[in-house]
């Protein structure tokens, strides 16, 4: 099984990285992160920033934290 990294975004949205792909937990199921929410947070991309492409924004990066599989499971059970 591929390594899985779980993320909590803005303390309310669950995401994961698995096998080079990103997913968001939505309505009880994992869905592909088609809007690049996780990647944007990892790179600090702020679409509203008019500086050099809006990358590297620490505030955006701080909105997401890596959590354990146990924490992710508790979140999914809520």
MMTF fields as JSON, N, C-alpha, C and O atoms, coordinates in Angstrom:
{
  "mmtfVersion": "1.0.0",
  "mmtfProducer": "UNKNOWN",
  "numBonds": 311,
  "numAtoms": 312,
  "numGroups": 78,
  "numChains": 1,
  "numModels": 1,
  "chainsPerModel": [1],
  "groupsPerChain": [78],
  "chainIdList": ["A"],
  "bondAtomList": [4, 2, 8, 6, 12, 10, 16, 14, 20, 18, 24, 22, 28, 26, 32, 30, 36, 34, 40, 38, 44, 42, 48, 46, 52, 50, 56, 54, 60, 58, 64, 62, 68, 66, 72, 70, 76, 74, 80, 78, 84, 82, 88, 86, 92, 90, 96, 94, 100, 98, 104, 102, 108, 106, 112, 110, 116, 114, 120, 118, 124, 122, 128, 126, 132, 130, 136, 134, 140, 138, 144, 142, 148, 146, 152, 150, 156, 154, 160, 158, 164, 162, 168, 166, 172, 170, 176, 174, 180, 178, 184, 182, 188, 186, 192, 190, 196, 194, 200, 198, 204, 202, 208, 206, 212, 210, 216, 214, 220, 218, 224, 222, 228, 226, 232, 230, 236, 234, 240, 238, 244, 242, 248, 246, 252, 250, 256, 254, 260, 258, 264, 262, 268, 266, 272, 270, 276, 274, 280, 278, 284, 282, 288, 286, 292, 290, 296, 294, 300, 298, 304, 302, 308, 306],
  "bondOrderList": [1, 1, 1, 1, 1, 1, 1, 1, 1, 1, 1, 1, 1, 1, 1, 1, 1, 1, 1, 1, 1, 1, 1, 1, 1, 1, 1, 1, 1, 1, 1, 1, 1, 1, 1, 1, 1, 1, 1, 1, 1, 1, 1, 1, 1, 1, 1, 1, 1, 1, 1, 1, 1, 1, 1, 1, 1, 1, 1, 1, 1, 1, 1, 1, 1, 1, 1, 1, 1, 1, 1, 1, 1, 1, 1, 1, 1],
  "groupList": [{"groupName": "UNK", "atomNameList": ["N", "CA", "C", "O"], "elementList": ["N", "C", "C", "O"], "formalChargeList": [0, 0, 0, 0], "bondAtomList": [1, 0, 2, 1, 3, 2], "bondOrderList": [1, 1, 2], "singleLetterCode": "X", "chemCompType": "L-PEPTIDE LINKING"}],
  "groupTypeList": [0, 0, 0, 0, 0, 0, 0, 0, 0, 0, 0, 0, 0, 0, 0, 0, 0, 0, 0, 0, 0, 0, 0, 0, 0, 0, 0, 0, 0, 0, 0, 0, 0, 0, 0, 0, 0, 0, 0, 0, 0, 0, 0, 0, 0, 0, 0, 0, 0, 0, 0, 0, 0, 0, 0, 0, 0, 0, 0, 0, 0, 0, 0, 0, 0, 0, 0, 0, 0, 0, 0, 0, 0, 0, 0, 0, 0, 0],
  "groupIdList": [1, 2, 3, 4, 5, 6, 7, 8, 9, 10, 11, 12, 13, 14, 15, 16, 17, 18, 19, 20, 21, 22, 23, 24, 25, 26, 27, 28, 29, 30, 31, 32, 33, 34, 35, 36, 37, 38, 39, 40, 41, 42, 43, 44, 45, 46, 47, 48, 49, 50, 51, 52, 53, 54, 55, 56, 57, 58, 59, 60, 61, 62, 63, 64, 65, 66, 67, 68, 69, 70, 71, 72, 73, 74, 75, 76, 77, 78],
  "secStructList": [7, 7, 7, 3, 3, 3, 3, 3, 3, 6, 6, 6, 3, 3, 3, 3, 3, 3, 6, 6, 3, 3, 3, 3, 3, 3, 6, 6, 3, 3, 3, 3, 7, 6, 6, 7, 2, 2, 2, 2, 2, 2, 2, 6, 7, 7, 6, 6, 7, 7, 1, 1, 6, 6, 7, 7, 7, 2, 2, 2, 2, 2, 6, 3, 3, 3, 3, 7, 2, 2, 2, 2, 2, 2, 2, 2, 2, 7],
  "xCoordList": [0.843, 0.0, 0.886, 1.895, 0.514, 1.294, 1.207, 0.208, 2.276, 2.256, 1.17, 0.95, 0.496, -0.568, -0.216, 0.166, -0.347, -0.168, -1.509, -2.134, -1.949, -3.237, -3.008, -2.025, -3.942, -3.868, -5.208, -6.265, -5.144, -6.336, -6.184, -5.224, -7.131, -7.073, -8.061, -9.253, -7.537, -8.344, -9.143, -10.24, -8.581, -9.157, -10.535, -11.262, -10.906, -12.239, -12.347, -13.362, -11.338, -11.413, -10.282, -9.12, -10.626, -9.662, -9.179, -9.969, -7.874, -7.293, -6.238, -5.818, -5.811, -4.734, -3.954, -4.457, -2.703, -1.837, -1.554, -1.17, -1.75, -1.542, -1.126, -1.832, 0.023, 0.491, 0.682, 0.445, 1.11, 1.328, 0.062, 0.107, -1.067, -2.349, -2.903, -2.531, -3.797, -4.367, -5.881, -6.534, -6.424, -7.851, -8.383, -7.659, -9.68, -10.385, -11.535, -12.181, -11.783, -12.869, -14.121, -14.182, -15.122, -16.319, -17.547, -17.626, -18.497, -19.739, -19.495, -20.159, -18.529, -18.284, -17.443, -17.318, -16.854, -16.023, -14.845, -14.879, -13.809, -12.623, -12.847, -13.222, -12.613, -12.759, -11.462, -10.796, -11.11, -9.891, -9.923, -10.951, -8.796, -8.657, -8.446, -7.323, -9.52, -9.457, -9.146, -8.713, -9.358, -9.103, -7.739, -7.425, -6.934, -5.562, -5.497, -4.557, -6.481, -6.52, -5.287, -4.651, -4.948, -3.812, -2.503, -1.68, -2.293, -1.047, -0.875, 0.23, -1.953, -1.872, -1.415, -0.617, -1.928, -1.516, -0.074, 0.655, 0.341, 1.72, 2.722, 3.808, 2.349, 3.242, 2.991, 3.728, 1.954, 1.635, 1.084, 1.337, 0.333, -0.219, -1.448, -2.405, -1.411, -2.534, -3.01, -2.325, -4.168, -4.636, -4.944, -5.06, -5.075, -5.376, -4.129, -4.22, -2.974, -1.709, -1.196, -1.108, -0.858, -0.4, 1.129, 1.658, 1.839, 3.293, 3.679, 2.817, 4.943, 5.459, 4.658, 5.004, 3.612, 2.738, 2.033, 1.319, 2.197, 1.476, 1.947, 1.196, 3.163, 3.66, 4.443, 4.958, 4.523, 5.336, 4.663, 5.347, 3.362, 2.646, 2.552, 1.863, 3.248, 3.293, 1.923, 1.63, 1.079, -0.259, -1.08, -1.817, -0.955, -1.67, -1.124, -1.893, 0.195, 0.803, 0.403, 0.223, 0.263, -0.092, -1.546, -1.919, -2.369, -3.772, -3.927, -5.005, -2.853, -2.923, -1.866, -0.721, -2.265, -1.316, -1.395, -2.455, -0.267, -0.219, -0.724, -0.341, -1.585, -2.131, -1.894, -1.527, -2.106, -1.909, -3.129, -4.197, -2.942, -4.044, -5.153, -6.334, -4.778, -5.773, -6.605, -7.825, -5.937, -6.667, -7.598, -8.727, -7.122, -7.952, -9.179, -10.283, -8.994, -10.107, -11.153, -12.353, -10.699, -11.632, -12.428, -13.637, -11.736, -12.402, -13.451, -14.552, -13.114, -14.054, -15.269, -16.353, -15.116, -16.215, -17.16, -18.206, -16.804, -17.661, -18.923, -19.748],
  "yCoordList": [-1.183, 0.0, 1.242, 1.291, 2.223, 3.457, 4.248, 4.196, 4.974, 5.849, 6.894, 7.411, 7.196, 8.192, 9.281, 8.993, 10.524, 11.665, 12.365, 12.681, 12.608, 13.263, 14.713, 15.052, 15.565, 16.993, 17.485, 16.991, 18.465, 19.169, 20.609, 21.293, 21.054, 22.369, 23.288, 22.996, 24.411, 25.42, 24.812, 25.269, 23.786, 23.105, 22.509, 22.203, 22.338, 21.799, 20.902, 20.227, 20.877, 20.073, 19.061, 19.408, 17.813, 16.731, 16.431, 16.357, 16.261, 15.907, 14.833, 14.545, 14.239, 13.255, 13.247, 13.602, 12.825, 12.585, 11.096, 10.513, 10.486, 9.037, 8.715, 9.035, 8.081, 7.67, 8.816, 8.659, 9.973, 11.124, 11.866, 12.782, 11.476, 12.132, 12.714, 12.297, 13.684, 14.373, 14.219, 14.252, 14.047, 13.817, 14.649, 14.967, 14.999, 15.687, 14.795, 14.13, 14.789, 14.005, 14.868, 15.917, 14.422, 15.225, 14.326, 13.343, 14.665, 13.89, 12.403, 11.566, 12.08, 10.696, 9.885, 8.671, 10.536, 9.787, 10.634, 11.864, 9.947, 10.611, 10.965, 10.112, 12.231, 12.702, 13.365, 14.025, 13.188, 13.79, 15.303, 15.95, 15.849, 17.292, 17.982, 18.337, 18.164, 18.731, 20.224, 20.758, 20.9, 22.347, 22.662, 23.824, 21.629, 21.788, 22.49, 23.237, 22.255, 22.87, 22.484, 23.345, 21.202, 20.74, 21.266, 21.795, 21.134, 21.624, 23.124, 23.588, 23.877, 25.321, 25.644, 26.558, 24.886, 25.114, 24.684, 25.343, 23.596, 23.141, 24.155, 24.339, 24.804, 25.774, 27.203, 28.115, 27.405, 28.748, 29.626, 30.83, 29.031, 29.788, 30.565, 29.994, 31.869, 32.75, 33.358, 34.215, 32.938, 33.448, 34.945, 35.567, 35.519, 36.947, 37.811, 39.037, 37.175, 37.89, 38.307, 37.484, 39.585, 40.058, 40.125, 40.682, 39.561, 39.498, 38.352, 37.778, 38.018, 37.009, 35.712, 34.813, 35.621, 34.441, 34.042, 33.039, 34.758, 34.476, 33.253, 32.738, 32.759, 31.573, 31.953, 33.066, 31.017, 31.189, 31.967, 32.451, 32.104, 32.841, 31.971, 30.951, 32.385, 31.607, 31.49, 30.473, 32.503, 32.426, 31.306, 30.606, 31.137, 30.06, 28.704, 27.779, 28.589, 27.33, 26.982, 25.808, 27.983, 27.749, 27.326, 26.86, 27.475, 27.06, 25.543, 25.023, 24.83, 23.379, 22.733, 23.182, 21.672, 20.943, 19.454, 18.927, 18.796, 17.351, 16.709, 17.121, 15.7, 15.01, 13.514, 13.036, 12.781, 11.329, 10.63, 11.224, 9.359, 8.552, 8.422, 8.4, 8.336, 8.226, 9.507, 9.453, 10.657, 11.931, 12.043, 12.52, 11.605, 11.643, 10.744, 11.123, 9.571, 8.652, 9.26, 9.147, 9.9, 10.575, 11.655, 11.79, 12.408, 13.459, 12.848, 13.383, 11.726, 11.077, 10.534, 10.457, 10.159, 9.591, 10.635, 10.291, 11.902, 12.968, 13.137, 13.99],
  "zCoordList": [0.0, 0.0, 0.0, 0.704, -0.773, -0.875, 0.431, 1.148, 0.713, 1.882, 1.709, 0.614, 2.806, 2.782, 3.787, 4.922, 3.364, 4.246, 4.346, 3.334, 5.58, 5.814, 6.202, 6.86, 5.777, 6.07, 6.592, 6.199, 7.481, 7.92, 7.448, 7.8, 6.657, 6.033, 6.728, 6.819, 7.219, 7.919, 9.066, 9.389, 9.669, 10.838, 10.581, 11.527, 9.304, 9.043, 7.817, 7.646, 6.967, 5.745, 5.717, 5.927, 5.457, 5.479, 4.059, 3.118, 3.932, 2.647, 2.831, 3.951, 1.715, 1.791, 0.484, -0.582, 0.62, -0.53, -0.545, 0.469, -1.712, -1.827, -3.257, -4.213, -3.383, -4.694, -5.673, -6.871, -5.168, -6.029, -6.423, -7.244, -5.844, -6.127, -4.839, -3.742, -4.985, -3.832, -3.83, -4.873, -2.61, -2.444, -1.288, -0.345, -1.38, -0.305, 0.155, -0.655, 1.469, 2.033, 1.992, 2.633, 1.233, 1.019, 1.052, 0.316, 1.904, 2.027, 2.223, 1.61, 3.088, 3.453, 2.482, 2.646, 1.46, 0.522, 0.046, 0.097, -0.415, -0.947, -2.409, -3.214, -2.745, -4.12, -4.551, -3.753, -5.813, -6.363, -6.15, -6.355, -5.738, -5.513, -6.862, -7.22, -7.588, -8.933, -8.94, -9.962, -7.826, -7.754, -7.135, -6.879, -6.896, -6.372, -5.017, -4.747, -4.18, -2.856, -2.044, -1.436, -2.031, -1.224, -1.794, -1.047, -3.087, -3.694, -3.485, -3.203, -3.621, -3.408, -1.991, -1.781, -1.016, 0.371, 0.605, 1.346, -0.012, 0.147, -0.421, 0.129, -1.516, -2.162, -1.703, -2.078, -0.893, -0.438, -1.544, -1.567, -2.461, -3.577, -3.139, -2.617, -3.354, -3.049, -4.359, -4.916, -4.868, -6.158, -6.145, -7.201, -4.954, -4.846, -4.692, -4.626, -4.637, -4.475, -5.846, -6.757, -5.994, -7.3, -7.404, -8.366, -6.421, -6.512, -7.439, -8.105, -7.489, -8.411, -8.326, -7.56, -9.097, -9.223, -7.925, -7.92, -6.861, -5.626, -4.863, -4.034, -5.105, -4.413, -3.152, -3.041, -2.21, -1.017, 0.092, 0.994, 0.06, 1.094, 2.351, 2.362, 3.398, 4.644, 5.294, 5.923, 5.157, 5.741, 5.109, 5.803, 3.804, 3.117, 3.572, 3.837, 3.661, 4.088, 5.519, 5.843, 6.368, 7.765, 7.941, 9.018, 6.917, 7.006, 6.973, 7.261, 6.622, 6.499, 7.382, 7.429, 8.082, 8.926, 8.624, 8.288, 8.749, 8.583, 9.864, 10.959, 9.734, 10.9, 10.751, 9.678, 11.838, 11.827, 11.219, 11.072, 10.873, 10.349, 11.393, 11.046, 12.666, 13.737, 13.828, 13.985, 13.728, 13.76, 12.551, 12.672, 11.397, 10.192, 10.365, 9.975, 10.94, 11.15, 12.085, 11.835, 13.154, 14.077, 13.324, 13.508, 12.486, 11.705, 10.77, 10.645, 10.111, 9.191, 9.932, 9.353, 11.183, 11.964, 12.535, 13.085, 12.411, 12.958, 12.166, 12.494]
}
